[in-house]
Amino acid sequence: MAFVYVDYPQDFRELLEKILNPAFMQEFTRFQSFEGFRYSSAVFVNWEGEQLVYNEEVFDNFVKESTRFSSWDEMVRTATDRYFQSGGQAPKQ
């Protein structure tokens, strides 16, 4: 099993909230918000820790089953691209 360890400081938490905004989540996932995604994936990732630690294969399978993406990396990269291509503005609901 390959585990991923990612520092999870407050500024990174805030960035994920911005890029994985409700409009993105509703368009590309079965969740209304990133909060719902975190709640449902809490069995795979401790979102409250100072570091995200997760089994890459297991978490990617969760992402595959609940989003339009094949991996967590693809989901974050797509959200980042869309957010910054829009000038850092989340689409209006």
Helices and strands as residue ranges (DSSP letters): E 3-7, H 10-19, H 22-28, H 34-41, E 51-55, H 56-66, H 72-85
